[in-house]
Amino acid sequence: MNLVRSVISLFLLILLGLCIAGWVWAGGQPSPKMEGARFVLALSGLGAVGCGVLLWSTRQPVPQ
């Protein structure tokens, strides 16, 4: 189970890194495009962080 969590966490970290890179890239765009792009990137980044928190906060079942 921890292997699966680790792989998903790696994917979420890559997604978060892409959101940060996109945020920086969007800063050079004209204002209407920048606002829309940064809004979507912020939602994606918050979603990735939220998924990571939920992924690691759930308790693992105890084997019997």
N, C-alpha and C positions, 0 to 999 in steps of 0.2 A: 504494500500500500504506500509506503514512503517513497518508493521508486516512482510511482504514478504521480504522487504529490510533487516530487522534485521536478519531473518532466513538465508538468503543468506550470509549476512556478517559474521554470526557465522560460517557457513560452510567454508567461505574463510579464516577466522582466524584459524580454525582447520587445514585447508590445509597448511597455512603458517607455523604453528607450526610443522607440520609433515615434511615440507621441511627443517626447521631449525634442527630438530632432525636427519633427514637423512644426512644433511650436516656434523654434528658432527660425526655420525656413519661412514660415508664414509671416514673420515680422517684416520681411522685405516686400510683401505684396501690397497692392493698393488697399485702402482702408476697408471697403465692403468685403473684399475677399479675405482679408486678414481676420476680421471679426468672425466671419462664418467658419473659417478654418480653425481658428483658435477655440471657438465654442465646441466644435465637434471633437477636436483633440483633447480638450479638457474633459469632456464627457467620457471619452475612451480611456483616458488616463485614470480618472476616478473609478470607472468600472473595473479596470485591471487591478487597481489597489484593493477595491472592495472584494473582488473575487479571490485575491490572494489572502485577505484576512479571513474570509469565510472558509477557504480551503484549509488553512492551518488552525482555525479555531474549533473545528468540529472534532469531537472525540472519536478515537478509533475504537472499534468493538474489541472487547477482550476475548481472546481465544479460549475455548473451554476444553 
